[in-house]
């Protein structure tokens, strides 16, 4: 063994968070869930893991992927979690007062979390790409981080587009003679012009008769149309037969 060689050095790109205020035992339970997983799968597992330390582990994983992409020029879609571990950090000693003048020690644990990502084996990478292509062919969701990111950006940009920009292709609209759109339930300009051109023949005479009748009407007395109607009703009724007293 050459002088200065590290025996615990592992190949890959790493990221580390130190002095995290959580015990190494709790961190290891979460790290065991993502070991040997593709970085996309590991990120999905950490997103829905109901542990507080999973948020910090997800940040470390994102940092390791970014280091591999920018420092080592590795495609993020070819990375997987080759190693992840949690080391014990310094323990903070605190005291809790108890009965009869005694005290109980409180140990506030800390740990150092390390996540290492490496390039996936070419054979496994081909199998994963084949499964992704098959999922796309069946109409499923492609588990490609780059494509998912591009689709998310496209959706956000489409949502921010002005609301008045609408595509009218594929919609059937009715048009009148002038080429204007016809709205169902509303009259067109040609219909309005035809209605204005047509006037009732005796509209003026009828108006004059109504005004004259209103001027000649006396309050509290029946009008002439009412009297005419009463006379017609009386004339049309048959006469009642005479009673015995009237005959005698």
Biotite code that builds the C-alpha atoms (Angstrom):
import biotite.structure as struc

atoms = struc.array([
    struc.Atom([0.000, 0.000, 0.000], chain_id="A", res_id=1, res_name="UNK", atom_name="CA", element="C"),
    struc.Atom([1.423, 3.331, -1.030], chain_id="A", res_id=2, res_name="UNK", atom_name="CA", element="C"),
    struc.Atom([1.905, 6.042, 1.519], chain_id="A", res_id=3, res_name="UNK", atom_name="CA", element="C"),
    struc.Atom([-1.005, 8.463, 1.805], chain_id="A", res_id=4, res_name="UNK", atom_name="CA", element="C"),
    struc.Atom([-3.602, 6.252, 0.072], chain_id="A", res_id=5, res_name="UNK", atom_name="CA", element="C"),
    struc.Atom([-7.071, 6.453, 1.639], chain_id="A", res_id=6, res_name="UNK", atom_name="CA", element="C"),
    struc.Atom([-8.590, 3.061, 2.276], chain_id="A", res_id=7, res_name="UNK", atom_name="CA", element="C"),
    struc.Atom([-12.143, 4.413, 2.620], chain_id="A", res_id=8, res_name="UNK", atom_name="CA", element="C"),
    struc.Atom([-12.104, 6.406, -0.638], chain_id="A", res_id=9, res_name="UNK", atom_name="CA", element="C"),
    struc.Atom([-14.899, 5.348, -3.006], chain_id="A", res_id=10, res_name="UNK", atom_name="CA", element="C"),
    struc.Atom([-15.156, 6.250, -6.701], chain_id="A", res_id=11, res_name="UNK", atom_name="CA", element="C"),
    struc.Atom([-17.795, 8.730, -7.779], chain_id="A", res_id=12, res_name="UNK", atom_name="CA", element="C"),
    struc.Atom([-18.886, 12.261, -7.079], chain_id="A", res_id=13, res_name="UNK", atom_name="CA", element="C"),
    struc.Atom([-19.857, 13.084, -3.537], chain_id="A", res_id=14, res_name="UNK", atom_name="CA", element="C"),
    struc.Atom([-21.661, 15.668, -1.484], chain_id="A", res_id=15, res_name="UNK", atom_name="CA", element="C"),
    struc.Atom([-21.680, 15.956, 2.276], chain_id="A", res_id=16, res_name="UNK", atom_name="CA", element="C"),
    struc.Atom([-23.467, 17.831, 5.026], chain_id="A", res_id=17, res_name="UNK", atom_name="CA", element="C"),
    struc.Atom([-21.733, 18.070, 8.403], chain_id="A", res_id=18, res_name="UNK", atom_name="CA", element="C"),
    struc.Atom([-22.973, 18.630, 11.939], chain_id="A", res_id=19, res_name="UNK", atom_name="CA", element="C"),
    struc.Atom([-26.576, 17.885, 11.111], chain_id="A", res_id=20, res_name="UNK", atom_name="CA", element="C"),
    struc.Atom([-28.707, 18.024, 14.252], chain_id="A", res_id=21, res_name="UNK", atom_name="CA", element="C"),
    struc.Atom([-30.091, 14.508, 13.991], chain_id="A", res_id=22, res_name="UNK", atom_name="CA", element="C"),
    struc.Atom([-28.816, 11.179, 15.198], chain_id="A", res_id=23, res_name="UNK", atom_name="CA", element="C"),
    struc.Atom([-26.922, 8.928, 12.793], chain_id="A", res_id=24, res_name="UNK", atom_name="CA", element="C"),
    struc.Atom([-29.354, 6.097, 13.570], chain_id="A", res_id=25, res_name="UNK", atom_name="CA", element="C"),
    struc.Atom([-32.330, 8.076, 12.200], chain_id="A", res_id=26, res_name="UNK", atom_name="CA", element="C"),
    struc.Atom([-30.366, 9.208, 9.142], chain_id="A", res_id=27, res_name="UNK", atom_name="CA", element="C"),
    struc.Atom([-29.279, 5.645, 8.297], chain_id="A", res_id=28, res_name="UNK", atom_name="CA", element="C"),
    struc.Atom([-32.899, 4.459, 8.225], chain_id="A", res_id=29, res_name="UNK", atom_name="CA", element="C"),
    struc.Atom([-33.579, 6.923, 5.384], chain_id="A", res_id=30, res_name="UNK", atom_name="CA", element="C"),
    struc.Atom([-30.291, 6.333, 3.562], chain_id="A", res_id=31, res_name="UNK", atom_name="CA", element="C"),
    struc.Atom([-31.040, 2.604, 3.380], chain_id="A", res_id=32, res_name="UNK", atom_name="CA", element="C"),
    struc.Atom([-34.079, 3.417, 1.214], chain_id="A", res_id=33, res_name="UNK", atom_name="CA", element="C"),
    struc.Atom([-32.127, 5.086, -1.619], chain_id="A", res_id=34, res_name="UNK", atom_name="CA", element="C"),
    struc.Atom([-28.938, 3.060, -1.796], chain_id="A", res_id=35, res_name="UNK", atom_name="CA", element="C"),
    struc.Atom([-28.236, 1.579, -5.292], chain_id="A", res_id=36, res_name="UNK", atom_name="CA", element="C"),
    struc.Atom([-31.201, 3.452, -6.808], chain_id="A", res_id=37, res_name="UNK", atom_name="CA", element="C"),
    struc.Atom([-31.182, 5.712, -9.858], chain_id="A", res_id=38, res_name="UNK", atom_name="CA", element="C"),
    struc.Atom([-31.020, 9.372, -8.833], chain_id="A", res_id=39, res_name="UNK", atom_name="CA", element="C"),
    struc.Atom([-34.534, 10.025, -10.187], chain_id="A", res_id=40, res_name="UNK", atom_name="CA", element="C"),
    struc.Atom([-35.959, 7.085, -8.255], chain_id="A", res_id=41, res_name="UNK", atom_name="CA", element="C"),
    struc.Atom([-34.073, 8.096, -5.124], chain_id="A", res_id=42, res_name="UNK", atom_name="CA", element="C"),
    struc.Atom([-35.393, 11.651, -5.350], chain_id="A", res_id=43, res_name="UNK", atom_name="CA", element="C"),
    struc.Atom([-38.957, 10.336, -5.681], chain_id="A", res_id=44, res_name="UNK", atom_name="CA", element="C"),
    struc.Atom([-38.522, 8.078, -2.634], chain_id="A", res_id=45, res_name="UNK", atom_name="CA", element="C"),
    struc.Atom([-37.156, 10.928, -0.509], chain_id="A", res_id=46, res_name="UNK", atom_name="CA", element="C"),
    struc.Atom([-39.946, 13.273, -1.617], chain_id="A", res_id=47, res_name="UNK", atom_name="CA", element="C"),
    struc.Atom([-42.614, 11.010, -0.122], chain_id="A", res_id=48, res_name="UNK", atom_name="CA", element="C"),
    struc.Atom([-40.677, 9.706, 2.896], chain_id="A", res_id=49, res_name="UNK", atom_name="CA", element="C"),
    struc.Atom([-42.354, 10.759, 6.124], chain_id="A", res_id=50, res_name="UNK", atom_name="CA", element="C"),
    struc.Atom([-39.149, 11.594, 8.012], chain_id="A", res_id=51, res_name="UNK", atom_name="CA", element="C"),
    struc.Atom([-37.765, 15.053, 8.779], chain_id="A", res_id=52, res_name="UNK", atom_name="CA", element="C"),
    struc.Atom([-34.221, 14.013, 7.883], chain_id="A", res_id=53, res_name="UNK", atom_name="CA", element="C"),
    struc.Atom([-35.397, 13.017, 4.385], chain_id="A", res_id=54, res_name="UNK", atom_name="CA", element="C"),
    struc.Atom([-35.551, 16.719, 3.458], chain_id="A", res_id=55, res_name="UNK", atom_name="CA", element="C"),
    struc.Atom([-31.863, 17.170, 4.282], chain_id="A", res_id=56, res_name="UNK", atom_name="CA", element="C"),
    struc.Atom([-30.868, 13.938, 2.536], chain_id="A", res_id=57, res_name="UNK", atom_name="CA", element="C"),
    struc.Atom([-32.701, 15.082, -0.594], chain_id="A", res_id=58, res_name="UNK", atom_name="CA", element="C"),
    struc.Atom([-30.696, 18.317, -0.590], chain_id="A", res_id=59, res_name="UNK", atom_name="CA", element="C"),
    struc.Atom([-27.454, 16.382, -0.312], chain_id="A", res_id=60, res_name="UNK", atom_name="CA", element="C"),
    struc.Atom([-28.487, 14.123, -3.199], chain_id="A", res_id=61, res_name="UNK", atom_name="CA", element="C"),
    struc.Atom([-29.298, 17.142, -5.395], chain_id="A", res_id=62, res_name="UNK", atom_name="CA", element="C"),
    struc.Atom([-25.906, 18.640, -4.531], chain_id="A", res_id=63, res_name="UNK", atom_name="CA", element="C"),
    struc.Atom([-24.101, 15.431, -5.486], chain_id="A", res_id=64, res_name="UNK", atom_name="CA", element="C"),
    struc.Atom([-25.915, 15.287, -8.844], chain_id="A", res_id=65, res_name="UNK", atom_name="CA", element="C"),
    struc.Atom([-25.050, 18.939, -9.523], chain_id="A", res_id=66, res_name="UNK", atom_name="CA", element="C"),
    struc.Atom([-21.376, 18.299, -8.667], chain_id="A", res_id=67, res_name="UNK", atom_name="CA", element="C"),
    struc.Atom([-21.262, 15.367, -11.071], chain_id="A", res_id=68, res_name="UNK", atom_name="CA", element="C"),
    struc.Atom([-22.902, 17.385, -13.854], chain_id="A", res_id=69, res_name="UNK", atom_name="CA", element="C"),
    struc.Atom([-20.830, 20.573, -13.566], chain_id="A", res_id=70, res_name="UNK", atom_name="CA", element="C"),
    struc.Atom([-17.511, 19.328, -12.205], chain_id="A", res_id=71, res_name="UNK", atom_name="CA", element="C"),
    struc.Atom([-17.190, 15.892, -13.836], chain_id="A", res_id=72, res_name="UNK", atom_name="CA", element="C"),
    struc.Atom([-19.381, 16.515, -16.952], chain_id="A", res_id=73, res_name="UNK", atom_name="CA", element="C"),
    struc.Atom([-21.569, 13.464, -16.339], chain_id="A", res_id=74, res_name="UNK", atom_name="CA", element="C"),
    struc.Atom([-25.121, 13.225, -17.647], chain_id="A", res_id=75, res_name="UNK", atom_name="CA", element="C"),
    struc.Atom([-27.515, 13.244, -14.639], chain_id="A", res_id=76, res_name="UNK", atom_name="CA", element="C"),
    struc.Atom([-29.657, 10.585, -16.342], chain_id="A", res_id=77, res_name="UNK", atom_name="CA", element="C"),
    struc.Atom([-26.748, 8.105, -16.077], chain_id="A", res_id=78, res_name="UNK", atom_name="CA", element="C"),
    struc.Atom([-26.164, 8.492, -12.329], chain_id="A", res_id=79, res_name="UNK", atom_name="CA", element="C"),
    struc.Atom([-27.208, 6.296, -9.441], chain_id="A", res_id=80, res_name="UNK", atom_name="CA", element="C"),
    struc.Atom([-26.570, 6.335, -5.694], chain_id="A", res_id=81, res_name="UNK", atom_name="CA", element="C"),
    struc.Atom([-23.504, 4.129, -5.377], chain_id="A", res_id=82, res_name="UNK", atom_name="CA", element="C"),
    struc.Atom([-22.943, 4.828, -1.668], chain_id="A", res_id=83, res_name="UNK", atom_name="CA", element="C"),
    struc.Atom([-24.564, 6.777, 1.154], chain_id="A", res_id=84, res_name="UNK", atom_name="CA", element="C"),
    struc.Atom([-23.737, 6.684, 4.836], chain_id="A", res_id=85, res_name="UNK", atom_name="CA", element="C"),
    struc.Atom([-24.026, 8.688, 8.051], chain_id="A", res_id=86, res_name="UNK", atom_name="CA", element="C"),
    struc.Atom([-21.139, 9.120, 10.520], chain_id="A", res_id=87, res_name="UNK", atom_name="CA", element="C"),
    struc.Atom([-21.399, 10.100, 14.155], chain_id="A", res_id=88, res_name="UNK", atom_name="CA", element="C"),
    struc.Atom([-20.728, 13.740, 14.946], chain_id="A", res_id=89, res_name="UNK", atom_name="CA", element="C"),
    struc.Atom([-20.000, 15.450, 18.246], chain_id="A", res_id=90, res_name="UNK", atom_name="CA", element="C"),
    struc.Atom([-22.640, 15.057, 20.936], chain_id="A", res_id=91, res_name="UNK", atom_name="CA", element="C"),
    struc.Atom([-23.821, 18.110, 22.850], chain_id="A", res_id=92, res_name="UNK", atom_name="CA", element="C"),
    struc.Atom([-24.220, 17.484, 26.586], chain_id="A", res_id=93, res_name="UNK", atom_name="CA", element="C"),
    struc.Atom([-27.099, 19.090, 28.410], chain_id="A", res_id=94, res_name="UNK", atom_name="CA", element="C"),
    struc.Atom([-28.647, 18.498, 31.826], chain_id="A", res_id=95, res_name="UNK", atom_name="CA", element="C"),
    struc.Atom([-32.205, 18.173, 33.054], chain_id="A", res_id=96, res_name="UNK", atom_name="CA", element="C"),
    struc.Atom([-32.943, 18.807, 36.753], chain_id="A", res_id=97, res_name="UNK", atom_name="CA", element="C"),
    struc.Atom([-34.651, 15.961, 38.572], chain_id="A", res_id=98, res_name="UNK", atom_name="CA", element="C"),
    struc.Atom([-35.944, 15.307, 42.089], chain_id="A", res_id=99, res_name="UNK", atom_name="CA", element="C"),
    struc.Atom([-33.848, 15.510, 45.267], chain_id="A", res_id=100, res_name="UNK", atom_name="CA", element="C"),
    struc.Atom([-31.184, 17.677, 43.699], chain_id="A", res_id=101, res_name="UNK", atom_name="CA", element="C"),
    struc.Atom([-30.212, 15.182, 41.034], chain_id="A", res_id=102, res_name="UNK", atom_name="CA", element="C"),
    struc.Atom([-29.727, 15.792, 37.296], chain_id="A", res_id=103, res_name="UNK", atom_name="CA", element="C"),
    struc.Atom([-30.107, 13.676, 34.171], chain_id="A", res_id=104, res_name="UNK", atom_name="CA", element="C"),
    struc.Atom([-27.864, 13.998, 31.164], chain_id="A", res_id=105, res_name="UNK", atom_name="CA", element="C"),
    struc.Atom([-29.379, 14.955, 27.784], chain_id="A", res_id=106, res_name="UNK", atom_name="CA", element="C"),
    struc.Atom([-27.414, 13.938, 24.696], chain_id="A", res_id=107, res_name="UNK", atom_name="CA", element="C"),
    struc.Atom([-28.075, 16.009, 21.555], chain_id="A", res_id=108, res_name="UNK", atom_name="CA", element="C"),
    struc.Atom([-26.673, 13.916, 18.719], chain_id="A", res_id=109, res_name="UNK", atom_name="CA", element="C"),
    struc.Atom([-25.205, 15.174, 15.448], chain_id="A", res_id=110, res_name="UNK", atom_name="CA", element="C"),
    struc.Atom([-24.048, 13.369, 12.323], chain_id="A", res_id=111, res_name="UNK", atom_name="CA", element="C"),
    struc.Atom([-22.291, 13.836, 8.985], chain_id="A", res_id=112, res_name="UNK", atom_name="CA", element="C"),
    struc.Atom([-24.233, 12.571, 5.930], chain_id="A", res_id=113, res_name="UNK", atom_name="CA", element="C"),
    struc.Atom([-22.392, 11.650, 2.728], chain_id="A", res_id=114, res_name="UNK", atom_name="CA", element="C"),
    struc.Atom([-23.985, 10.728, -0.607], chain_id="A", res_id=115, res_name="UNK", atom_name="CA", element="C"),
    struc.Atom([-21.899, 9.412, -3.536], chain_id="A", res_id=116, res_name="UNK", atom_name="CA", element="C"),
    struc.Atom([-23.265, 9.143, -7.074], chain_id="A", res_id=117, res_name="UNK", atom_name="CA", element="C"),
    struc.Atom([-21.580, 7.254, -9.905], chain_id="A", res_id=118, res_name="UNK", atom_name="CA", element="C"),
    struc.Atom([-22.175, 6.486, -13.564], chain_id="A", res_id=119, res_name="UNK", atom_name="CA", element="C"),
    struc.Atom([-24.508, 3.549, -14.048], chain_id="A", res_id=120, res_name="UNK", atom_name="CA", element="C"),
    struc.Atom([-23.253, 0.347, -15.665], chain_id="A", res_id=121, res_name="UNK", atom_name="CA", element="C"),
    struc.Atom([-23.776, 0.482, -19.478], chain_id="A", res_id=122, res_name="UNK", atom_name="CA", element="C"),
    struc.Atom([-25.807, -2.733, -19.473], chain_id="A", res_id=123, res_name="UNK", atom_name="CA", element="C"),
    struc.Atom([-28.141, -1.519, -16.733], chain_id="A", res_id=124, res_name="UNK", atom_name="CA", element="C"),
    struc.Atom([-28.373, 1.861, -18.423], chain_id="A", res_id=125, res_name="UNK", atom_name="CA", element="C"),
    struc.Atom([-29.500, 0.226, -21.687], chain_id="A", res_id=126, res_name="UNK", atom_name="CA", element="C"),
    struc.Atom([-32.129, -1.795, -19.815], chain_id="A", res_id=127, res_name="UNK", atom_name="CA", element="C"),
    struc.Atom([-33.438, 1.357, -18.146], chain_id="A", res_id=128, res_name="UNK", atom_name="CA", element="C"),
    struc.Atom([-33.599, 3.239, -21.449], chain_id="A", res_id=129, res_name="UNK", atom_name="CA", element="C"),
    struc.Atom([-35.449, 0.294, -23.012], chain_id="A", res_id=130, res_name="UNK", atom_name="CA", element="C"),
    struc.Atom([-38.019, 0.333, -20.195], chain_id="A", res_id=131, res_name="UNK", atom_name="CA", element="C"),
    struc.Atom([-38.447, 4.097, -20.629], chain_id="A", res_id=132, res_name="UNK", atom_name="CA", element="C"),
    struc.Atom([-38.981, 3.700, -24.376], chain_id="A", res_id=133, res_name="UNK", atom_name="CA", element="C"),
    struc.Atom([-41.512, 0.922, -23.774], chain_id="A", res_id=134, res_name="UNK", atom_name="CA", element="C"),
    struc.Atom([-43.373, 3.110, -21.267], chain_id="A", res_id=135, res_name="UNK", atom_name="CA", element="C"),
    struc.Atom([-43.541, 5.924, -23.809], chain_id="A", res_id=136, res_name="UNK", atom_name="CA", element="C"),
    struc.Atom([-44.882, 3.492, -26.417], chain_id="A", res_id=137, res_name="UNK", atom_name="CA", element="C"),
    struc.Atom([-47.645, 2.362, -24.047], chain_id="A", res_id=138, res_name="UNK", atom_name="CA", element="C"),
    struc.Atom([-48.561, 5.958, -23.285], chain_id="A", res_id=139, res_name="UNK", atom_name="CA", element="C"),
    struc.Atom([-46.892, 5.965, -19.880], chain_id="A", res_id=140, res_name="UNK", atom_name="CA", element="C"),
    struc.Atom([-44.691, 8.611, -18.315], chain_id="A", res_id=141, res_name="UNK", atom_name="CA", element="C"),
    struc.Atom([-41.048, 8.687, -19.289], chain_id="A", res_id=142, res_name="UNK", atom_name="CA", element="C"),
    struc.Atom([-38.794, 8.730, -16.290], chain_id="A", res_id=143, res_name="UNK", atom_name="CA", element="C"),
    struc.Atom([-36.181, 10.977, -17.869], chain_id="A", res_id=144, res_name="UNK", atom_name="CA", element="C"),
    struc.Atom([-35.226, 13.904, -15.646], chain_id="A", res_id=145, res_name="UNK", atom_name="CA", element="C"),
    struc.Atom([-34.250, 16.156, -18.543], chain_id="A", res_id=146, res_name="UNK", atom_name="CA", element="C"),
    struc.Atom([-37.474, 15.552, -20.467], chain_id="A", res_id=147, res_name="UNK", atom_name="CA", element="C"),
    struc.Atom([-39.580, 15.983, -17.344], chain_id="A", res_id=148, res_name="UNK", atom_name="CA", element="C"),
    struc.Atom([-37.823, 19.253, -16.561], chain_id="A", res_id=149, res_name="UNK", atom_name="CA", element="C"),
    struc.Atom([-38.367, 20.557, -20.103], chain_id="A", res_id=150, res_name="UNK", atom_name="CA", element="C"),
    struc.Atom([-42.052, 19.622, -20.023], chain_id="A", res_id=151, res_name="UNK", atom_name="CA", element="C"),
    struc.Atom([-42.502, 21.373, -16.673], chain_id="A", res_id=152, res_name="UNK", atom_name="CA", element="C"),
    struc.Atom([-40.848, 24.558, -17.984], chain_id="A", res_id=153, res_name="UNK", atom_name="CA", element="C"),
    struc.Atom([-43.015, 24.463, -21.110], chain_id="A", res_id=154, res_name="UNK", atom_name="CA", element="C"),
    struc.Atom([-46.190, 24.139, -19.026], chain_id="A", res_id=155, res_name="UNK", atom_name="CA", element="C"),
    struc.Atom([-45.193, 27.056, -16.798], chain_id="A", res_id=156, res_name="UNK", atom_name="CA", element="C"),
    struc.Atom([-44.430, 29.262, -19.796], chain_id="A", res_id=157, res_name="UNK", atom_name="CA", element="C"),
    struc.Atom([-47.736, 28.360, -21.409], chain_id="A", res_id=158, res_name="UNK", atom_name="CA", element="C"),
    struc.Atom([-49.551, 29.296, -18.192], chain_id="A", res_id=159, res_name="UNK", atom_name="CA", element="C"),
    struc.Atom([-47.816, 32.688, -18.141], chain_id="A", res_id=160, res_name="UNK", atom_name="CA", element="C"),
    struc.Atom([-48.834, 33.467, -21.759], chain_id="A", res_id=161, res_name="UNK", atom_name="CA", element="C"),
    struc.Atom([-51.458, 36.255, -22.261], chain_id="A", res_id=162, res_name="UNK", atom_name="CA", element="C"),
    struc.Atom([-55.007, 35.029, -21.913], chain_id="A", res_id=163, res_name="UNK", atom_name="CA", element="C"),
    struc.Atom([-56.235, 36.897, -25.016], chain_id="A", res_id=164, res_name="UNK", atom_name="CA", element="C"),
    struc.Atom([-54.098, 34.861, -27.397], chain_id="A", res_id=165, res_name="UNK", atom_name="CA", element="C"),
    struc.Atom([-56.449, 32.116, -28.583], chain_id="A", res_id=166, res_name="UNK", atom_name="CA", element="C"),
    struc.Atom([-56.107, 29.751, -31.470], chain_id="A", res_id=167, res_name="UNK", atom_name="CA", element="C"),
    struc.Atom([-59.288, 29.770, -33.569], chain_id="A", res_id=168, res_name="UNK", atom_name="CA", element="C"),
    struc.Atom([-58.231, 26.951, -35.864], chain_id="A", res_id=169, res_name="UNK", atom_name="CA", element="C"),
    struc.Atom([-60.560, 23.976, -35.873], chain_id="A", res_id=170, res_name="UNK", atom_name="CA", element="C"),
    struc.Atom([-63.634, 25.971, -34.757], chain_id="A", res_id=171, res_name="UNK", atom_name="CA", element="C"),
    struc.Atom([-66.640, 26.414, -37.085], chain_id="A", res_id=172, res_name="UNK", atom_name="CA", element="C"),
    struc.Atom([-68.198, 29.892, -37.066], chain_id="A", res_id=173, res_name="UNK", atom_name="CA", element="C"),
    struc.Atom([-71.200, 31.152, -39.016], chain_id="A", res_id=174, res_name="UNK", atom_name="CA", element="C"),
    struc.Atom([-70.744, 34.364, -40.951], chain_id="A", res_id=175, res_name="UNK", atom_name="CA", element="C"),
    struc.Atom([-73.216, 36.811, -42.457], chain_id="A", res_id=176, res_name="UNK", atom_name="CA", element="C"),
    struc.Atom([-73.001, 38.520, -45.844], chain_id="A", res_id=177, res_name="UNK", atom_name="CA", element="C"),
    struc.Atom([-70.433, 41.067, -44.601], chain_id="A", res_id=178, res_name="UNK", atom_name="CA", element="C"),
    struc.Atom([-68.196, 38.324, -43.176], chain_id="A", res_id=179, res_name="UNK", atom_name="CA", element="C"),
    struc.Atom([-68.939, 39.074, -39.509], chain_id="A", res_id=180, res_name="UNK", atom_name="CA", element="C"),
    struc.Atom([-69.399, 36.288, -36.966], chain_id="A", res_id=181, res_name="UNK", atom_name="CA", element="C"),
    struc.Atom([-72.984, 35.345, -36.151], chain_id="A", res_id=182, res_name="UNK", atom_name="CA", element="C"),
    struc.Atom([-73.665, 34.847, -32.449], chain_id="A", res_id=183, res_name="UNK", atom_name="CA", element="C"),
    struc.Atom([-76.555, 32.468, -31.753], chain_id="A", res_id=184, res_name="UNK", atom_name="CA", element="C"),
    struc.Atom([-79.511, 34.214, -30.117], chain_id="A", res_id=185, res_name="UNK", atom_name="CA", element="C"),
    struc.Atom([-78.531, 37.742, -31.208], chain_id="A", res_id=186, res_name="UNK", atom_name="CA", element="C"),
    struc.Atom([-79.862, 39.617, -34.262], chain_id="A", res_id=187, res_name="UNK", atom_name="CA", element="C"),
    struc.Atom([-77.504, 40.383, -37.116], chain_id="A", res_id=188, res_name="UNK", atom_name="CA", element="C"),
    struc.Atom([-77.034, 43.803, -38.698], chain_id="A", res_id=189, res_name="UNK", atom_name="CA", element="C"),
    struc.Atom([-79.079, 42.829, -41.744], chain_id="A", res_id=190, res_name="UNK", atom_name="CA", element="C"),
    struc.Atom([-81.971, 41.688, -39.516], chain_id="A", res_id=191, res_name="UNK", atom_name="CA", element="C"),
    struc.Atom([-81.923, 44.980, -37.616], chain_id="A", res_id=192, res_name="UNK", atom_name="CA", element="C"),
    struc.Atom([-81.988, 46.995, -40.868], chain_id="A", res_id=193, res_name="UNK", atom_name="CA", element="C"),
    struc.Atom([-84.963, 44.978, -42.174], chain_id="A", res_id=194, res_name="UNK", atom_name="CA", element="C"),
    struc.Atom([-86.856, 45.540, -38.920], chain_id="A", res_id=195, res_name="UNK", atom_name="CA", element="C"),
    struc.Atom([-86.257, 49.298, -39.092], chain_id="A", res_id=196, res_name="UNK", atom_name="CA", element="C"),
    struc.Atom([-87.449, 49.435, -42.726], chain_id="A", res_id=197, res_name="UNK", atom_name="CA", element="C"),
    struc.Atom([-90.767, 47.711, -41.943], chain_id="A", res_id=198, res_name="UNK", atom_name="CA", element="C"),
    struc.Atom([-93.306, 50.065, -40.217], chain_id="A", res_id=199, res_name="UNK", atom_name="CA", element="C"),
    struc.Atom([-96.876, 49.220, -39.204], chain_id="A", res_id=200, res_name="UNK", atom_name="CA", element="C"),
    struc.Atom([-99.448, 50.732, -41.588], chain_id="A", res_id=201, res_name="UNK", atom_name="CA", element="C"),
    struc.Atom([-101.919, 52.185, -39.066], chain_id="A", res_id=202, res_name="UNK", atom_name="CA", element="C"),
    struc.Atom([-99.503, 52.874, -36.223], chain_id="A", res_id=203, res_name="UNK", atom_name="CA", element="C"),
    struc.Atom([-100.230, 56.634, -36.258], chain_id="A", res_id=204, res_name="UNK", atom_name="CA", element="C"),
    struc.Atom([-104.028, 56.270, -36.362], chain_id="A", res_id=205, res_name="UNK", atom_name="CA", element="C"),
    struc.Atom([-104.066, 53.762, -33.528], chain_id="A", res_id=206, res_name="UNK", atom_name="CA", element="C"),
    struc.Atom([-101.961, 56.031, -31.355], chain_id="A", res_id=207, res_name="UNK", atom_name="CA", element="C"),
    struc.Atom([-104.291, 58.982, -31.965], chain_id="A", res_id=208, res_name="UNK", atom_name="CA", element="C"),
    struc.Atom([-107.369, 56.929, -31.020], chain_id="A", res_id=209, res_name="UNK", atom_name="CA", element="C"),
    struc.Atom([-105.768, 55.780, -27.751], chain_id="A", res_id=210, res_name="UNK", atom_name="CA", element="C"),
    struc.Atom([-104.826, 59.355, -26.830], chain_id="A", res_id=211, res_name="UNK", atom_name="CA", element="C"),
    struc.Atom([-108.370, 60.659, -27.565], chain_id="A", res_id=212, res_name="UNK", atom_name="CA", element="C"),
    struc.Atom([-109.931, 57.903, -25.452], chain_id="A", res_id=213, res_name="UNK", atom_name="CA", element="C"),
    struc.Atom([-107.644, 58.703, -22.564], chain_id="A", res_id=214, res_name="UNK", atom_name="CA", element="C"),
    struc.Atom([-108.502, 62.423, -22.688], chain_id="A", res_id=215, res_name="UNK", atom_name="CA", element="C"),
    struc.Atom([-112.304, 61.861, -22.802], chain_id="A", res_id=216, res_name="UNK", atom_name="CA", element="C"),
    struc.Atom([-112.378, 59.262, -20.038], chain_id="A", res_id=217, res_name="UNK", atom_name="CA", element="C"),
    struc.Atom([-113.994, 60.451, -16.778], chain_id="A", res_id=218, res_name="UNK", atom_name="CA", element="C"),
    struc.Atom([-112.615, 59.023, -13.530], chain_id="A", res_id=219, res_name="UNK", atom_name="CA", element="C"),
    struc.Atom([-115.104, 56.787, -11.723], chain_id="A", res_id=220, res_name="UNK", atom_name="CA", element="C"),
    struc.Atom([-117.310, 56.204, -14.766], chain_id="A", res_id=221, res_name="UNK", atom_name="CA", element="C"),
    struc.Atom([-117.125, 53.228, -17.120], chain_id="A", res_id=222, res_name="UNK", atom_name="CA", element="C"),
    struc.Atom([-115.635, 53.876, -20.515], chain_id="A", res_id=223, res_name="UNK", atom_name="CA", element="C"),
    struc.Atom([-117.507, 53.462, -23.781], chain_id="A", res_id=224, res_name="UNK", atom_name="CA", element="C"),
    struc.Atom([-115.927, 50.055, -24.601], chain_id="A", res_id=225, res_name="UNK", atom_name="CA", element="C"),
    struc.Atom([-117.095, 48.752, -21.216], chain_id="A", res_id=226, res_name="UNK", atom_name="CA", element="C"),
    struc.Atom([-120.675, 50.017, -21.761], chain_id="A", res_id=227, res_name="UNK", atom_name="CA", element="C"),
    struc.Atom([-120.811, 48.461, -25.229], chain_id="A", res_id=228, res_name="UNK", atom_name="CA", element="C"),
    struc.Atom([-119.671, 45.122, -23.830], chain_id="A", res_id=229, res_name="UNK", atom_name="CA", element="C"),
    struc.Atom([-122.352, 45.199, -21.084], chain_id="A", res_id=230, res_name="UNK", atom_name="CA", element="C"),
    struc.Atom([-125.131, 45.998, -23.591], chain_id="A", res_id=231, res_name="UNK", atom_name="CA", element="C"),
    struc.Atom([-124.057, 43.173, -25.888], chain_id="A", res_id=232, res_name="UNK", atom_name="CA", element="C"),
    struc.Atom([-124.041, 40.719, -22.980], chain_id="A", res_id=233, res_name="UNK", atom_name="CA", element="C"),
    struc.Atom([-127.532, 41.785, -21.876], chain_id="A", res_id=234, res_name="UNK", atom_name="CA", element="C"),
    struc.Atom([-128.951, 41.439, -25.369], chain_id="A", res_id=235, res_name="UNK", atom_name="CA", element="C"),
    struc.Atom([-127.534, 37.981, -25.813], chain_id="A", res_id=236, res_name="UNK", atom_name="CA", element="C"),
    struc.Atom([-128.967, 36.585, -22.505], chain_id="A", res_id=237, res_name="UNK", atom_name="CA", element="C"),
    struc.Atom([-132.387, 34.755, -22.854], chain_id="A", res_id=238, res_name="UNK", atom_name="CA", element="C"),
    struc.Atom([-135.387, 36.143, -20.960], chain_id="A", res_id=239, res_name="UNK", atom_name="CA", element="C"),
    struc.Atom([-136.192, 34.431, -17.652], chain_id="A", res_id=240, res_name="UNK", atom_name="CA", element="C"),
    struc.Atom([-139.640, 32.682, -17.391], chain_id="A", res_id=241, res_name="UNK", atom_name="CA", element="C"),
    struc.Atom([-142.317, 34.565, -15.412], chain_id="A", res_id=242, res_name="UNK", atom_name="CA", element="C"),
    struc.Atom([-143.097, 33.369, -11.896], chain_id="A", res_id=243, res_name="UNK", atom_name="CA", element="C"),
    struc.Atom([-146.584, 32.259, -10.619], chain_id="A", res_id=244, res_name="UNK", atom_name="CA", element="C"),
    struc.Atom([-147.222, 35.569, -8.844], chain_id="A", res_id=245, res_name="UNK", atom_name="CA", element="C"),
    struc.Atom([-146.617, 37.522, -12.079], chain_id="A", res_id=246, res_name="UNK", atom_name="CA", element="C"),
    struc.Atom([-148.999, 35.211, -13.996], chain_id="A", res_id=247, res_name="UNK", atom_name="CA", element="C"),
    struc.Atom([-151.796, 35.723, -11.432], chain_id="A", res_id=248, res_name="UNK", atom_name="CA", element="C"),
])
